[in-house]
Structures are given as structure tokens and as C-alpha cells.
């Protein structure tokens, strides 16, 4: 697929394993590599290691910042193995499943299902969830890796509402497929979302409702960085998305469904990668004193 500028980047929170995990994931997927590692000193978690990496050409960020949040299946990553793109797609899905099985936990076995001749859902050894699927080559093309939301508990039944909300907030957005639960699939309610996908800022996401007895909810372990070119953009996304005032910190916010977002200036990554230790320390200190980020103040601190 033609790759556009990625304006929304998944951010993974680890205790101490961000670099190790990023290196592992880069070894699992093709066209993948760790691109940068920066150490942030004197954060509330002590020294935190910030890691940038690419998986199958999709950009990810990860941080080692203490044992505060644990991954769970409410956010997973769907990996599309498309025979029209990969001639050995079926073998590749087996290889990736095998790698993730090492120390991992199977949530749905790799098997044939009504929606795919080969699909499986697995938590890897770090607890992160992946849905591997052999896609129908006749279908509409999708990226190789897509973030996926599962609405459970009090959120169950709100997937469609959430999709429409995000479509109204983000630019360059559109609906994709929607499949609803039919009658007789208890505990899931007829008409709620069994599978859907949608585009925000030219990037695909998937969402579903699940009425099963789940003990987890959305949390900060997986958040989504929204890159902004101007302060006006930062103000816009902050005002539209933030719904939990006590969660506002250092550019982080939580929306009405409990999903965490980071609203950040696009220049931030470049500044962190190219800055001197002193510049990075000043930038980080300024960030820690903010809720919503102020681009002018961050640049002032960085260039002091």
C-alpha cells in the first residue's frame, strides 16, 4: 500500500522491556527496525527509555517507565497476511504465530473460522495482544498492521457510537466495513458491532463490542500519539477528546470511553532524537509541568 505520513502513532508502555520488546517485534515482522532510543532522566518513574521503531513500515513508540500499566486485550493489533501481497502469506502467519507463542497465551487458537480460513488471537510474552488473519485477497486492501479496540463491560454496545465520534473529530476519516451480531449469539446483543473498521487521519483502525465476562478495560498501557503541526491543532484535539480532567498530564488525556491519547507537536520526535542531553532534559522538565502541551513554551525551554 502507498504509505502516507503517519499522524497517529501507537505508544506502548512497558515496565523495563521497551527496547527488548521493540527489538523482538522488529525481528518478527518484515521491513521492521528500531529507529531511535532516547533516555529521559528524572521523570516520575526515574530514568525512562523512549524507543521509536517500525513494524512492517508502521511507526510505533514504546517507553520503559515502570510497572504502572499492563497490556490487555481491549487494545490489540490486527495483522493482515494478504495472499495478493505476500505469495507465502499462509506460511508467514504460521511463522509469526510461532514466534508470539514463545511465552505467550493463546486467546483464540490459530484455526479456520467462518470469517477467515486462518485466524488466531494471542498475547505475546510481554502481554501485548495480536490478531493474525489470512485476509481475503478479493476484499478491499488494508494495511498490514491495524490497531483494534474491543469495547467491553460498561463500554459494550458503544463501539458504533465511538466510531462515529472519532469520525467527527479526526480529519481524513471514513467508515469501512461493519458486521453486526445476529440474533442468538448471546451474551452479545443483536445489532451490536461484531467487527468494523474505519479510517482516521488516513490510518485504519478496527473496533468491536464484546459482552463476555471480561475483567479488563482500556488503560494507559496502549495510547495513541496524535501529531500536530500547530498549537491550534493541539488545542482542537485536546478540547474534542479530553473527558477525564484528572488524567490530563504531560500531553496525555483520556477520552469518554477510557482510551488514552497523547496530543503532541510533530517536531517533538526530531527534537528528542537530535537534541543534546541538556536540551532533552529541559524539554522533558517543561513537559512534566504541563497538562496540555504548549509548543512555544517547549521550544523556549529546548533552546534556552
C-alpha positions as CSV (number, residue, x, y, z in Angstrom):
1,X,0.0,0.0,0.0
2,X,1.1,3.6,-0.6
3,X,2.3,4.9,2.8
4,X,1.1,8.3,3.9
5,X,2.5,10.4,6.7
6,X,1.5,8.7,9.9
7,X,-0.3,11.2,12.1
8,X,-1.4,8.8,14.8
9,X,1.2,6.5,16.3
10,X,0.6,3.7,18.8
11,X,2.5,4.1,22.1
12,X,3.3,1.1,24.2
13,X,4.1,1.4,28.0
14,X,6.5,-1.2,29.4
15,X,8.0,-1.6,32.9
16,X,11.6,-2.1,31.7
17,X,11.4,-4.0,28.4
18,X,10.6,-1.4,25.8
19,X,13.9,-1.7,23.9
20,X,13.9,-5.5,24.3
21,X,10.3,-5.8,23.1
22,X,10.8,-3.4,20.1
23,X,13.9,-5.4,19.0
24,X,11.9,-8.6,19.3
25,X,8.9,-7.3,17.3
26,X,11.3,-6.0,14.6
27,X,12.8,-9.5,14.3
28,X,9.3,-10.9,13.9
29,X,7.9,-8.7,11.1
30,X,9.4,-7.9,7.7
31,X,10.5,-4.3,6.9
32,X,11.0,-3.5,10.6
33,X,13.7,-1.9,12.7
34,X,14.4,0.1,15.9
35,X,15.0,3.7,14.7
36,X,15.9,5.6,17.9
37,X,16.4,5.2,21.6
38,X,16.4,8.2,23.9
39,X,16.8,8.2,27.7
40,X,14.7,10.7,29.7
41,X,16.2,11.4,33.1
42,X,14.4,12.5,36.3
43,X,10.9,11.5,35.2
44,X,8.3,10.5,37.9
45,X,9.4,6.9,37.0
46,X,13.1,7.7,37.3
47,X,15.1,7.2,34.1
48,X,12.7,6.3,31.2
49,X,13.8,4.9,27.9
50,X,11.9,6.1,24.9
51,X,12.1,3.8,21.8
52,X,10.9,4.5,18.2
53,X,10.5,1.6,15.9
54,X,8.9,0.5,12.7
55,X,6.9,-2.8,12.2
56,X,6.1,-3.7,8.6
57,X,6.5,0.1,7.8
58,X,4.1,1.2,10.6
59,X,5.6,3.6,13.1
60,X,5.4,2.7,16.8
61,X,6.7,4.2,20.0
62,X,7.4,2.5,23.3
63,X,8.6,3.6,26.7
64,X,10.1,1.8,29.7
65,X,8.7,3.8,32.6
66,X,7.8,1.5,35.5
67,X,5.2,-1.2,36.3
68,X,2.2,1.1,36.3
69,X,0.1,-0.3,33.4
70,X,-0.4,-3.7,32.0
71,X,-1.4,-4.6,28.5
72,X,-4.8,-6.4,28.0
73,X,-6.9,-7.5,25.0
74,X,-9.1,-4.3,25.0
75,X,-6.4,-3.0,22.6
76,X,-4.8,-5.4,20.2
77,X,-3.1,-5.2,16.8
78,X,-4.6,-7.0,13.8
79,X,-2.0,-8.2,11.4
80,X,-3.3,-8.8,7.8
81,X,-1.5,-11.5,5.8
82,X,-2.8,-10.9,2.4
83,X,-2.1,-13.5,-0.3
84,X,-2.4,-10.8,-3.0
85,X,0.6,-9.0,-1.5
86,X,2.5,-11.9,0.1
87,X,2.8,-15.1,-2.0
88,X,3.7,-17.1,1.1
89,X,1.1,-15.4,3.4
90,X,-0.1,-18.7,4.9
91,X,3.4,-19.7,5.8
92,X,4.2,-16.3,7.2
93,X,1.2,-16.3,9.5
94,X,2.4,-19.6,10.9
95,X,5.9,-18.2,11.5
96,X,4.7,-15.1,13.3
97,X,2.3,-17.2,15.4
98,X,5.1,-19.5,16.4
99,X,7.3,-16.5,17.5
100,X,4.5,-15.0,19.5
101,X,3.7,-18.4,21.1
102,X,7.0,-18.4,22.8
103,X,6.0,-17.5,26.4
104,X,2.6,-16.2,25.0
105,X,-1.0,-17.0,25.8
106,X,-3.5,-18.2,23.2
107,X,-6.8,-16.3,23.3
108,X,-8.3,-17.9,20.2
109,X,-6.4,-20.8,18.5
110,X,-4.9,-20.4,15.1
111,X,-7.6,-22.2,13.1
112,X,-10.2,-21.9,10.4
113,X,-13.2,-19.7,11.2
114,X,-16.3,-18.5,9.2
115,X,-14.6,-15.2,8.6
116,X,-11.2,-16.5,7.6
117,X,-9.6,-19.8,6.7
118,X,-6.7,-18.9,9.1
119,X,-7.0,-16.7,12.2
120,X,-5.8,-16.6,15.7
121,X,-5.6,-14.2,18.7
122,X,-2.6,-14.3,21.0
123,X,-1.0,-12.4,23.8
124,X,2.8,-12.4,23.4
125,X,5.3,-12.8,26.2
126,X,5.1,-9.1,27.1
127,X,1.3,-9.3,27.4
128,X,0.5,-7.4,24.1
129,X,-2.3,-8.8,22.0
130,X,-2.2,-9.6,18.3
131,X,-4.9,-10.9,16.0
132,X,-3.3,-12.7,13.0
133,X,-5.5,-13.2,10.0
134,X,-5.2,-14.5,6.5
135,X,-7.2,-12.0,4.6
136,X,-9.4,-12.5,1.6
137,X,-7.4,-11.3,-1.4
138,X,-10.7,-10.3,-3.2
139,X,-11.5,-7.9,-0.4
140,X,-10.6,-4.2,-0.1
141,X,-6.9,-3.8,0.6
142,X,-6.0,-2.9,4.2
143,X,-2.6,-2.1,5.9
144,X,-0.6,-4.9,7.3
145,X,-0.9,-3.8,11.0
146,X,-4.1,-2.1,12.3
147,X,-4.9,-1.1,16.0
148,X,-8.0,-2.8,17.2
149,X,-10.4,-1.7,20.0
150,X,-12.6,-4.1,22.0
151,X,-15.5,-2.4,23.9
152,X,-16.3,-4.4,27.0
153,X,-18.1,-4.0,30.3
154,X,-19.8,-0.6,30.6
155,X,-18.4,0.2,27.1
156,X,-20.0,-2.8,25.5
157,X,-22.5,-1.7,22.9
158,X,-20.8,1.7,22.4
159,X,-18.4,0.7,19.6
160,X,-20.6,2.2,16.9
161,X,-21.1,5.4,18.9
162,X,-17.3,5.6,19.5
163,X,-16.6,5.1,15.8
164,X,-19.0,7.9,14.8
165,X,-17.4,10.2,17.5
166,X,-13.9,9.6,16.2
167,X,-15.0,10.1,12.6
168,X,-16.4,13.5,13.7
169,X,-13.2,14.5,15.5
170,X,-10.4,13.4,13.1
171,X,-9.9,14.7,9.6
172,X,-9.4,12.5,6.5
173,X,-11.7,9.9,8.0
174,X,-14.2,7.4,6.7
175,X,-16.2,4.3,7.6
176,X,-15.2,0.9,6.3
177,X,-16.9,-2.4,6.9
178,X,-19.5,-3.1,9.6
179,X,-20.6,-6.6,10.6
180,X,-23.2,-6.8,13.4
181,X,-24.0,-9.7,15.8
182,X,-27.0,-11.6,14.6
183,X,-29.8,-12.9,16.8
184,X,-28.8,-15.8,19.0
185,X,-25.2,-15.1,19.7
186,X,-25.6,-14.5,23.4
187,X,-24.2,-12.9,25.5
188,X,-23.7,-10.5,22.6
189,X,-26.7,-8.3,21.8
190,X,-28.2,-8.4,18.3
191,X,-27.2,-5.4,16.2
192,X,-24.0,-4.5,18.2
193,X,-20.7,-4.5,16.4
194,X,-19.1,-7.9,15.7
195,X,-16.4,-6.3,13.5
196,X,-15.9,-2.9,12.0
197,X,-13.1,-0.9,10.5
198,X,-12.7,2.8,10.0
199,X,-10.1,5.4,8.9
200,X,-8.8,8.3,11.0
201,X,-6.2,10.6,9.5
202,X,-5.7,8.2,6.6
203,X,-5.0,5.3,9.1
204,X,-7.2,2.3,9.6
205,X,-8.5,1.1,13.0
206,X,-10.9,-1.7,13.9
207,X,-13.5,-1.9,16.7
208,X,-15.9,-4.5,18.1
209,X,-18.2,-5.0,21.1
210,X,-17.8,-8.0,23.3
211,X,-20.4,-8.8,26.1
212,X,-18.3,-11.6,27.5
213,X,-17.2,-11.6,31.2
214,X,-14.0,-9.6,30.8
215,X,-12.1,-8.3,33.7
216,X,-10.1,-5.6,31.8
217,X,-10.8,-2.2,30.4
218,X,-8.9,0.4,28.3
219,X,-5.9,1.8,30.1
220,X,-2.7,3.8,29.5
221,X,-0.6,0.7,28.6
222,X,-1.5,1.5,25.0
223,X,-2.1,5.1,24.0
224,X,-2.2,6.9,20.7
225,X,0.0,9.8,19.9
226,X,-1.6,12.4,17.7
227,X,1.0,14.5,15.9
228,X,0.1,18.2,15.5
229,X,1.7,20.9,13.3
230,X,0.3,23.9,15.2
231,X,-0.9,24.9,18.7
232,X,-4.3,25.4,17.1
233,X,-4.3,21.7,16.3
234,X,-3.2,20.7,19.8
235,X,-6.0,22.9,21.3
236,X,-8.6,21.4,18.9
237,X,-7.8,17.7,19.7
238,X,-7.5,18.4,23.4
239,X,-10.8,20.1,23.6
240,X,-12.6,17.4,21.5
241,X,-11.1,14.3,23.1
242,X,-10.3,15.1,26.8
243,X,-13.1,13.8,29.1
244,X,-11.3,12.9,32.3
245,X,-9.6,16.0,33.8
246,X,-7.6,14.1,36.4
247,X,-6.0,12.1,33.6
248,X,-4.6,15.2,31.9
249,X,-0.8,15.2,32.2
250,X,2.2,15.8,30.0
251,X,0.1,15.9,26.8
252,X,-1.8,12.8,27.8
253,X,-5.6,12.7,28.1
254,X,-8.3,10.1,28.4
255,X,-11.5,10.2,26.2
256,X,-15.1,9.4,27.2
257,X,-14.5,5.7,26.5
258,X,-11.3,5.5,28.6
259,X,-8.9,5.3,25.6
260,X,-5.7,7.3,26.2
261,X,-4.3,9.8,23.6
262,X,-1.2,11.9,23.6
263,X,-1.6,15.2,21.8
264,X,2.0,16.2,20.8
265,X,3.9,18.6,18.5
266,X,5.2,16.8,15.4
267,X,8.7,18.4,16.0
268,X,9.0,16.6,19.3
269,X,10.5,13.3,17.9
270,X,13.1,15.3,16.0
271,X,14.0,17.3,19.0
272,X,14.3,14.2,21.2
273,X,16.4,12.4,18.6
274,X,18.7,15.3,17.7
275,X,18.9,17.3,20.9
276,X,21.8,17.4,23.4
277,X,21.3,15.7,26.7
278,X,20.8,19.2,28.2
279,X,18.2,20.2,25.6
280,X,16.3,16.9,26.1
281,X,16.4,17.4,29.9
282,X,15.0,20.9,29.6
283,X,12.3,19.8,27.2
284,X,11.3,16.9,29.4
285,X,11.2,19.1,32.5
286,X,8.9,21.6,30.7
287,X,6.7,18.8,29.6
288,X,6.3,17.4,33.1
289,X,5.0,20.8,34.2
290,X,2.2,20.9,31.6
291,X,-1.1,19.2,31.1
292,X,-1.9,20.3,27.5
293,X,1.4,20.9,25.7
294,X,2.4,24.4,24.7
295,X,4.6,24.4,21.6
296,X,6.0,27.9,22.2
297,X,7.0,27.1,25.8
298,X,8.5,23.8,24.9
299,X,10.7,25.4,22.1
300,X,11.7,28.1,24.5
301,X,12.8,25.5,27.1
302,X,14.6,23.4,24.5
303,X,16.5,26.4,23.0
304,X,17.3,28.1,26.4
